[in-house]
Amino acid sequence: MRNLLSKRYKNDNRESFYLTEKQISARDTIKKKLKENFYETEKINCPCCDIKDYKILSQKDTYGLPVQVVLCKECGLVYNNPCLSGKSLAPFYDGEYKNLDRVFPEIQDYFQLEKEKGEIIESFLKDNNLLEQIKNKVIVEIGCGAGGVLKHFSEKGFKVLGCDLSSQNVNYARDTLSLEVYHSDIDVLEKVISEKKLDIGLVIYEQVFEHLPNPRNELNKIKKIINDDTLLYIGVPGLRNIGNHYQSNFLRYLQLPHLMHFDLQSLTNLFGISEFSLVIGDQVIQAIFKLNKKAVPYKNGSNDLLVFLQNLEKNYKQEQVLKFLKYLPLNVFLFFGRYLKKGILNVPFLSTSTKNKISKIIHFVRSKFP
């Protein structure tokens, strides 16, 4: 326990935010499959420096799933250890993950979100004077989802190519959007690119790289489909952006399928030792890399990152105390709400419609203030 950031990171099966019924069902199914080893986990050395000396930060993720998150003492990478095995990832993403992560009414909603990300990526390239460098070249996206990012660039006149591990996403991108997308990983795309002799201007990993079980192996594969001028775009959730995006709640940020957790330094370390150099990047994280053809020694950012996470936890706790005091009457209602709901359902003289209306009101309030 002394290793954890605080007591709330122990493995107690409790989620850190309000889950829908669909998310709870997906979470419980995943937990069962983990227990039965249908989804296998494996102990690993640090994916960046290959050292196994680490500090334990958490024993669970935001959904209450059992996952040990550690900080490498050698290079400062935060990663899951044990983590989901490579062979478990495909059935996981093609199974419960889509209901656990984001519960969209329709796949079109997911597509629209991705399309907006395409606009953000284009703006990032344009703002850094990189868009012209990929003109008349092919854009490849690994883990393209429902094809929103690729569709955006396709509408801008680019030839696009992609792959994803979700059959539902691939079918939508291919059949509905008429995009050239494969139900696979980078290995299949390598064959397609080689056969067609395509000139790749940009490779995109948008909210994907944190899911990869062997990132250094992935970077070696990338080298086979790019040239010295190819830009490599990486978008991952930034550790140092948690204060802006997750209300300073590190636990809210953690997910079982996010195998690694980067700040810009640890991401640059990983790419540097794999012979890629940083062109431009920020702590959001949006970053562009290019082939460097020589390995760059990593910098140890473990102590600095640990201090950052500890301060983040202090800020979170202070904010929670202030929030509790501000909404004290509401918190009393929320605390007793679950018992009040059960009691109302047992009142004999209330009609069923009245019970349902009161129950929905309690449910709505509790969902807005988890």
VENQUI-V381823 format. One record per residue. N is the residue number from 1. RES is the residue in three letters. PSI is psi as a letter, one per 40 degrees, with the letter a starting at -180 (999 if undefined). Layout:
BEGIN
n=N res=RES psi=PSI
n=N res=RES psi=PSI
END
This chain:
BEGIN
n=1 res=MET psi=d
n=2 res=ARG psi=d
n=3 res=ASN psi=d
n=4 res=LEU psi=i
n=5 res=LEU psi=d
n=6 res=SER psi=i
n=7 res=LYS psi=d
n=8 res=ARG psi=e
n=9 res=TYR psi=e
n=10 res=LYS psi=i
n=11 res=ASN psi=g
n=12 res=ASP psi=e
n=13 res=ASN psi=e
n=14 res=ARG psi=h
n=15 res=GLU psi=i
n=16 res=SER psi=e
n=17 res=PHE psi=i
n=18 res=TYR psi=h
n=19 res=LEU psi=i
n=20 res=THR psi=i
n=21 res=GLU psi=d
n=22 res=LYS psi=d
n=23 res=GLN psi=d
n=24 res=ILE psi=d
n=25 res=SER psi=d
n=26 res=ALA psi=d
n=27 res=ARG psi=d
n=28 res=ASP psi=d
n=29 res=THR psi=d
n=30 res=ILE psi=d
n=31 res=LYS psi=d
n=32 res=LYS psi=d
n=33 res=LYS psi=d
n=34 res=LEU psi=d
n=35 res=LYS psi=d
n=36 res=GLU psi=e
n=37 res=ASN psi=e
n=38 res=PHE psi=d
n=39 res=TYR psi=h
n=40 res=GLU psi=i
n=41 res=THR psi=i
n=42 res=GLU psi=i
n=43 res=LYS psi=h
n=44 res=ILE psi=i
n=45 res=ASN psi=i
n=46 res=CYS psi=h
n=47 res=PRO psi=e
n=48 res=CYS psi=c
n=49 res=CYS psi=e
n=50 res=ASP psi=e
n=51 res=ILE psi=i
n=52 res=LYS psi=f
n=53 res=ASP psi=h
n=54 res=TYR psi=i
n=55 res=LYS psi=h
n=56 res=ILE psi=h
n=57 res=LEU psi=d
n=58 res=SER psi=i
n=59 res=GLN psi=e
n=60 res=LYS psi=i
n=61 res=ASP psi=a
n=62 res=THR psi=d
n=63 res=TYR psi=e
n=64 res=GLY psi=e
n=65 res=LEU psi=i
n=66 res=PRO psi=h
n=67 res=VAL psi=h
n=68 res=GLN psi=h
n=69 res=VAL psi=h
n=70 res=VAL psi=i
n=71 res=LEU psi=h
n=72 res=CYS psi=h
n=73 res=LYS psi=e
n=74 res=GLU psi=d
n=75 res=CYS psi=e
n=76 res=GLY psi=e
n=77 res=LEU psi=h
n=78 res=VAL psi=h
n=79 res=TYR psi=i
n=80 res=ASN psi=h
n=81 res=ASN psi=h
n=82 res=PRO psi=i
n=83 res=CYS psi=i
n=84 res=LEU psi=h
n=85 res=SER psi=i
n=86 res=GLY psi=d
n=87 res=LYS psi=e
n=88 res=SER psi=e
n=89 res=LEU psi=d
n=90 res=ALA psi=d
n=91 res=PRO psi=d
n=92 res=PHE psi=d
n=93 res=TYR psi=d
n=94 res=ASP psi=e
n=95 res=GLY psi=b
n=96 res=GLU psi=e
n=97 res=TYR psi=d
n=98 res=LYS psi=d
n=99 res=ASN psi=d
n=100 res=LEU psi=d
n=101 res=ASP psi=d
n=102 res=ARG psi=h
n=103 res=VAL psi=g
n=104 res=PHE psi=i
n=105 res=PRO psi=d
n=106 res=GLU psi=i
n=107 res=ILE psi=d
n=108 res=GLN psi=d
n=109 res=ASP psi=d
n=110 res=TYR psi=d
n=111 res=PHE psi=d
n=112 res=GLN psi=d
n=113 res=LEU psi=d
n=114 res=GLU psi=d
n=115 res=LYS psi=d
n=116 res=GLU psi=d
n=117 res=LYS psi=d
n=118 res=GLY psi=d
n=119 res=GLU psi=d
n=120 res=ILE psi=d
n=121 res=ILE psi=d
n=122 res=GLU psi=d
n=123 res=SER psi=d
n=124 res=PHE psi=d
n=125 res=LEU psi=d
n=126 res=LYS psi=d
n=127 res=ASP psi=d
n=128 res=ASN psi=e
n=129 res=ASN psi=f
n=130 res=LEU psi=e
n=131 res=LEU psi=d
n=132 res=GLU psi=d
n=133 res=GLN psi=d
n=134 res=ILE psi=e
n=135 res=LYS psi=h
n=136 res=ASN psi=e
n=137 res=LYS psi=i
n=138 res=VAL psi=h
n=139 res=ILE psi=h
n=140 res=VAL psi=h
n=141 res=GLU psi=h
n=142 res=ILE psi=h
n=143 res=GLY psi=f
n=144 res=CYS psi=e
n=145 res=GLY psi=b
n=146 res=ALA psi=e
n=147 res=GLY psi=e
n=148 res=GLY psi=d
n=149 res=VAL psi=d
n=150 res=LEU psi=d
n=151 res=LYS psi=d
n=152 res=HIS psi=d
n=153 res=PHE psi=d
n=154 res=SER psi=d
n=155 res=GLU psi=e
n=156 res=LYS psi=e
n=157 res=GLY psi=e
n=158 res=PHE psi=i
n=159 res=LYS psi=h
n=160 res=VAL psi=i
n=161 res=LEU psi=h
n=162 res=GLY psi=i
n=163 res=CYS psi=i
n=164 res=ASP psi=i
n=165 res=LEU psi=e
n=166 res=SER psi=h
n=167 res=SER psi=d
n=168 res=GLN psi=d
n=169 res=ASN psi=d
n=170 res=VAL psi=d
n=171 res=ASN psi=d
n=172 res=TYR psi=d
n=173 res=ALA psi=d
n=174 res=ARG psi=d
n=175 res=ASP psi=d
n=176 res=THR psi=d
n=177 res=LEU psi=e
n=178 res=SER psi=f
n=179 res=LEU psi=i
n=180 res=GLU psi=g
n=181 res=VAL psi=i
n=182 res=TYR psi=i
n=183 res=HIS psi=g
n=184 res=SER psi=a
n=185 res=ASP psi=a
n=186 res=ILE psi=d
n=187 res=ASP psi=d
n=188 res=VAL psi=d
n=189 res=LEU psi=d
n=190 res=GLU psi=d
n=191 res=LYS psi=d
n=192 res=VAL psi=d
n=193 res=ILE psi=d
n=194 res=SER psi=d
n=195 res=GLU psi=d
n=196 res=LYS psi=e
n=197 res=LYS psi=f
n=198 res=LEU psi=i
n=199 res=ASP psi=h
n=200 res=ILE psi=h
n=201 res=GLY psi=d
n=202 res=LEU psi=h
n=203 res=VAL psi=h
n=204 res=ILE psi=h
n=205 res=TYR psi=g
n=206 res=GLU psi=h
n=207 res=GLN psi=f
n=208 res=VAL psi=d
n=209 res=PHE psi=d
n=210 res=GLU psi=e
n=211 res=HIS psi=e
n=212 res=LEU psi=h
n=213 res=PRO psi=d
n=214 res=ASN psi=g
n=215 res=PRO psi=d
n=216 res=ARG psi=d
n=217 res=ASN psi=d
n=218 res=GLU psi=d
n=219 res=LEU psi=d
n=220 res=ASN psi=d
n=221 res=LYS psi=d
n=222 res=ILE psi=d
n=223 res=LYS psi=d
n=224 res=LYS psi=e
n=225 res=ILE psi=e
n=226 res=ILE psi=i
n=227 res=ASN psi=a
n=228 res=ASP psi=d
n=229 res=ASP psi=e
n=230 res=THR psi=h
n=231 res=LEU psi=i
n=232 res=LEU psi=h
n=233 res=TYR psi=h
n=234 res=ILE psi=h
n=235 res=GLY psi=h
n=236 res=VAL psi=i
n=237 res=PRO psi=h
n=238 res=GLY psi=h
n=239 res=LEU psi=d
n=240 res=ARG psi=e
n=241 res=ASN psi=e
n=242 res=ILE psi=d
n=243 res=GLY psi=d
n=244 res=ASN psi=d
n=245 res=HIS psi=d
n=246 res=TYR psi=f
n=247 res=GLN psi=f
n=248 res=SER psi=e
n=249 res=ASN psi=g
n=250 res=PHE psi=d
n=251 res=LEU psi=d
n=252 res=ARG psi=d
n=253 res=TYR psi=d
n=254 res=LEU psi=h
n=255 res=GLN psi=h
n=256 res=LEU psi=d
n=257 res=PRO psi=e
n=258 res=HIS psi=g
n=259 res=LEU psi=d
n=260 res=MET psi=i
n=261 res=HIS psi=h
n=262 res=PHE psi=i
n=263 res=ASP psi=i
n=264 res=LEU psi=d
n=265 res=GLN psi=d
n=266 res=SER psi=d
n=267 res=LEU psi=d
n=268 res=THR psi=d
n=269 res=ASN psi=d
n=270 res=LEU psi=d
n=271 res=PHE psi=d
n=272 res=GLY psi=d
n=273 res=ILE psi=e
n=274 res=SER psi=e
n=275 res=GLU psi=f
n=276 res=PHE psi=i
n=277 res=SER psi=i
n=278 res=LEU psi=h
n=279 res=VAL psi=d
n=280 res=ILE psi=i
n=281 res=GLY psi=i
n=282 res=ASP psi=i
n=283 res=GLN psi=e
n=284 res=VAL psi=d
n=285 res=ILE psi=h
n=286 res=GLN psi=h
n=287 res=ALA psi=i
n=288 res=ILE psi=h
n=289 res=PHE psi=i
n=290 res=LYS psi=i
n=291 res=LEU psi=h
n=292 res=ASN psi=d
n=293 res=LYS psi=e
n=294 res=LYS psi=i
n=295 res=ALA psi=i
n=296 res=VAL psi=h
n=297 res=PRO psi=i
n=298 res=TYR psi=i
n=299 res=LYS psi=h
n=300 res=ASN psi=h
n=301 res=GLY psi=f
n=302 res=SER psi=d
n=303 res=ASN psi=d
n=304 res=ASP psi=d
n=305 res=LEU psi=d
n=306 res=LEU psi=d
n=307 res=VAL psi=d
n=308 res=PHE psi=d
n=309 res=LEU psi=d
n=310 res=GLN psi=d
n=311 res=ASN psi=d
n=312 res=LEU psi=d
n=313 res=GLU psi=d
n=314 res=LYS psi=d
n=315 res=ASN psi=d
n=316 res=TYR psi=d
n=317 res=LYS psi=d
n=318 res=GLN psi=d
n=319 res=GLU psi=d
n=320 res=GLN psi=d
n=321 res=VAL psi=d
n=322 res=LEU psi=d
n=323 res=LYS psi=d
n=324 res=PHE psi=d
n=325 res=LEU psi=d
n=326 res=LYS psi=d
n=327 res=TYR psi=f
n=328 res=LEU psi=d
n=329 res=PRO psi=d
n=330 res=LEU psi=d
n=331 res=ASN psi=d
n=332 res=VAL psi=d
n=333 res=PHE psi=d
n=334 res=LEU psi=d
n=335 res=PHE psi=d
n=336 res=PHE psi=e
n=337 res=GLY psi=d
n=338 res=ARG psi=d
n=339 res=TYR psi=d
n=340 res=LEU psi=d
n=341 res=LYS psi=d
n=342 res=LYS psi=d
n=343 res=GLY psi=d
n=344 res=ILE psi=d
n=345 res=LEU psi=e
n=346 res=ASN psi=e
n=347 res=VAL psi=h
n=348 res=PRO psi=d
n=349 res=PHE psi=e
n=350 res=LEU psi=h
n=351 res=SER psi=i
n=352 res=THR psi=d
n=353 res=SER psi=d
n=354 res=THR psi=d
n=355 res=LYS psi=d
n=356 res=ASN psi=d
n=357 res=LYS psi=d
n=358 res=ILE psi=d
n=359 res=SER psi=d
n=360 res=LYS psi=d
n=361 res=ILE psi=d
n=362 res=ILE psi=d
n=363 res=HIS psi=d
n=364 res=PHE psi=d
n=365 res=VAL psi=d
n=366 res=ARG psi=d
n=367 res=SER psi=d
n=368 res=LYS psi=e
n=369 res=PHE psi=g
n=370 res=PRO psi=999
END
